[in-house]
Amino acid sequence: MYPFPHRHLLAIEGLEQPYIADLLDLAESYALLNRQGKTQRDLLKGRTLINLFFEDSTRTRTSFELAGKRLGADIVNMSVSTSSVNKGETLLDTAATLNAMQTDLLVVRHGISGAPALLAQKVDAAVINAGDGTHEHPTQALLDALTIRRRKGRLEGLTVAICGDVLHSRVARSNIHLLLAMNSRVRVVGPPTLIPAEAARLGVEVHHHMKTGLKDADVVMMLRLQKERMTGGLVPSAREFFRFYGLDAEKLAWAKPDAIVMHPGPMNRGVEIDSAVADDPARSVIGEQVEMGVAVRMAVLDTLARGLRRNA
């Protein structure tokens, strides 16, 4: 195992293959322990983990909380809606407060791209980006990769189609960086209005039709239509979007017969994905993604805490 070279986990972009592989291997070991019920450890005993979420979240915040508890950390969930932040306190004031609390690990979700990176410059804690604006969501990409690897046995050489609202998706960006680093073939599929202009420069294939985008794909990753981040009429209607870009059995038939279906959640059923596909036990791994989220976040907390011990 390679010593992790970073104090924080702010992005997948720039993270090299050996370190990604190590995180996935460690997460795999935690996934096995979790399934055996052997999860209570003392690796983070005496460490304080603060979940600081400026945007609503259920899966991510809860899985970080559970991951921290399973490693023995003291957990604090800061509610921004009732905190001083909501009363006008600046992000830098918050950083000073967190330093005074002697926080060890800080999980941050924020609506503005770069906010976790700014906090990382100002706090003594190891910072984990739990999603910032339209920038990145690194632990989601890691849990997606772990889910794929468990089902397919590898990442290298697989064709992964990322479909829907790529423009506003931090999940898509982190997945693109990770999958390319692990030598997967990546396609983005969606209407021209929802594909970022720089997509082709990232090294992915761009498709505007589901038939060509899903052809012989090993993995079909659907994305949430993020209406809260949209300005203007980027899509005509939910019904029209589903007609052309929503995943149903007919469209899934264009992928390989053993292709798996993913979605980071929360799902808009009947908009991005048909319920029959989302709930298909043979093809859908959406439930497994949630399970792997805890294992991946345990691996990330464990890895960054080791760095804190080295620097102590």
N, C-alpha and C positions, 0 to 999 in steps of 0.2 A: 504494500500500500504506500502510495506517495504522500508525503506530508502536504497537506492542503496549503497552497501558497497565499491565500487571502484571509484577511481578518474578518471580512464581511462576505455575504452572498447577496450582491445587488443585481446581478444580471447573469445570463448564460453567455451572452456575447463576450468573446475573449477567453472563456473558460476552455482549457484544452482537454482533448480526449481522455488522457489518463486520469484526470481528476474527476471527470464525469463518470467514467467507468468505476472508479473507486466508490463514489457516492452511491451509484446504483448497486454495487456489490454489497455495500454495508446496509443499504435499505432492504435488499433481498434477505439478508440475515435477520433484520428486524421483522420483516413480513412473516418469516417462518416462526420466530419467537412469539409474535402476536397471535398467530393461529394456534400455537400450543398453549397459550395462556401464560407464558413465562415472560412477562413484560415488566414487572416491577424491578427496577435496578436503582443503583445509587450513583450513577455516573454524574448526575447533575445535582447531587445533594449539596446544599449550601449555596447553590446558584439561584439567582432571581431572573425569571423570564417575564418580560412585560409584553403583552399584546396591545399594540397601539393602532387602532383601526379608525381611520377617518372616513372610510366608506363601509357600508353595510356588508356583512359577510356571515355566512353560516358555516359552510364546509371548511373554509380555510382557517378561520379563527378557532373553530372547535377542534379541528385536527391538530393545530399547533398546541392548543391547551392540553389535549389528550397526550400528544407526543411528549410534552414537557413533564406531565405528571408521571408517565410511564418511565421516565428517566430520573425521577426523583427531584425535579426542580420545584422551587416556590413560584407559583403562577399569579400574576396580577393582570386582570383584564381592565384596561382603562376605557371607559365609555366617553368618547369625545363629545357626545351630545350633552353630557352633564358636566364636562370638565372645564377648566379655565380656557382651554383652546377655543371652545365655543363662545367664550366671553371676550375674545379679542386677543388672547395670548398668542404671540408669534411662535413660529416653529423653533426659532433659536432660544426663546424663553423656555419652551418645552424641553429642549435639549439640556439646558442648564438644570432644570428641575429633575430630569432623569439622571443626570450625573450625581446630583445631591443624594438621590436614592440608592446610588451604587448598584445600578442595574448591570447585569452581566450579559444578557441576551435580549435584544429588542427586535420584535417582529412588527413591521410597519406596513400598513396599507394606506395609500393616499391617492386622491384623485388627480394630483399634479405629477407629471413625469419628472423624475429627478429628486423628489422630496426625500425618499429614503437615503439617497446618496448625500444630500445636504446634511441630514442628521448624522450620517456616518462620519462626517468630517468634524462634528462637534461633540460627539458623545464618546465615552470610554468603552461602552458596550459594543459587542459584536452585533451588527445590524443585518437583519434578513428582510429582503424586499418581498412582501406578500402581495405585490401588485401595485404599480404606480402609473396612473393615467393610462395612456396607450403605449407605454414603453415596454415593460417586461413583467413577467410573473414566473420567476425561475423555478420555484418548487413545483408549480403545476407542470412545467415541461419535464421535470425529473420524474414526477409520478406517472405522467403519460408514457415516458420512455420505459420506465420499469414495467408498466402494464403491458406495453407492446412486447418487450423482451421476454416476459414470462409466457406470453401466448405464442410468440413466433420463434423464440429461442435465440433471437439476434436482432440487431438494428441495421447492421451493414447490409446494403443491397436491397432493402425493402423499399417499395414505392408507397409513399404516404400522401394522401390527398387531404388537404386542409381546406374546408369548404365554408363559404358564407361570408360573414362580415369580417374579412381579414383586416380591413382598413383601421378599425377601432380596437382590434384585439391584441392585448398584451400577451395573451396565451399563444396566439399564432406566432408572434415575434420570437418568444422564447423557444417555442417548439422548432421553428425554422432554424435558429442558431444551433440548437442541440442536435437535431437530426442531421444537419449538414456536417457538423463536427464528427458525428458517428457514422458518416458515409452512407446515409440513407438518400434516396431520391425523393425530392419533395416537390409537390405540385400545390399551387393555390388555385382555388376555383371559386368564382363568384362573378357578379355583374361588374362591369368596368367601374361603376361608382363606388364599389366596396373593396377594390383592390388597390393598395398603395402604389404610387407611381414608381417607387424604388424597388418594387418586388423583384423584377427580373434581375436587377443588379445584385441582389442577395444570393443569386445562384439557384433560384427555384424556377420551375416551369409555371407559366401563367395560362390558365384556361378560363374561358367565359361560358363554357357549356359543360354541364355535368357529364354528358356522355363521354366526351373526350377526356375530361378530368379524372373520371373514375375508372376509365378503361384499364383493366388488369391491376388495379390498386390492391395492395395487401392490407392497407389500413385506411379507413374513411373517418376523418376527424371533423365532426360538425362543430360550428361555433355559434354562440348566442348572438342574435341580432340585437345590437346595443343601441336601442332607440334613444336612450338618455344621453348618448354622446354624439348623436347625429344633428346636423343643422341642414335644413332644406330637405327637399324630396329626393333622397338617395335611393329609396325603393318606392314603387308605386303604391303597394298595399301588402299586408301580410299574406293575403290570399294569393296574390300574384307572385310574391316571393316564394311561397311554398310550391306553387305550380312549376316554377323553373329551377329552383335551387333547394327546396326542401327534400330531405332524404326519405324516400319510401321504397317499398320492395322492388318496384319497377326500375328505379334508378340504381339501387344497390346491386341489381343483377348485372350491371355493367362492370362492376369490380370482380375480383377473383371470387370463386365459389366459397373460399374459406376466409374471405376478408373480414376483419373485425370492425366494429362500429364504436366510435368514441364521442364523448361530449363532455366539456368541462363543467357544465351546469352553471346556473340553473337552466333547465330546458324550457323552451317555448314549444310545447307540443302542438303539432299542426302548423307550425311556422318554419322551424328549422328541421324538424324530424317528426316522422309519423310514429304514433305510440306503438304500433305493431313492431316496428323496427327497433325502437328504443328498448322495448321489453322482451325482445327475442333472446332467449337464453343461449342460443347457439352462436349468435353473431355479436350481440351487444356486450361490451365490457365496462359499461358505465358504472355499475356497482363496484366492480373491482378497482376502478380508478379512485373511488372514494376510500376504499380500504388501503390502497397503496399510498394514499396521501399521508396517512399517519406514519407509515414505515419510512417514507422519504423524509418527512419532517423530523422524525427521530434521528435519522442519519445525519441530517444537516445540523441539528442542535448538538449532537455528539461531536461531529467534526469541528465545528467552530469553538466548542468548549475546550477541545484539546489545544487549539491555538491559544486560547486564553491562559491555559495552564503553562504553555511554553513561554508566554510573554510575561507571566506573573513575576 
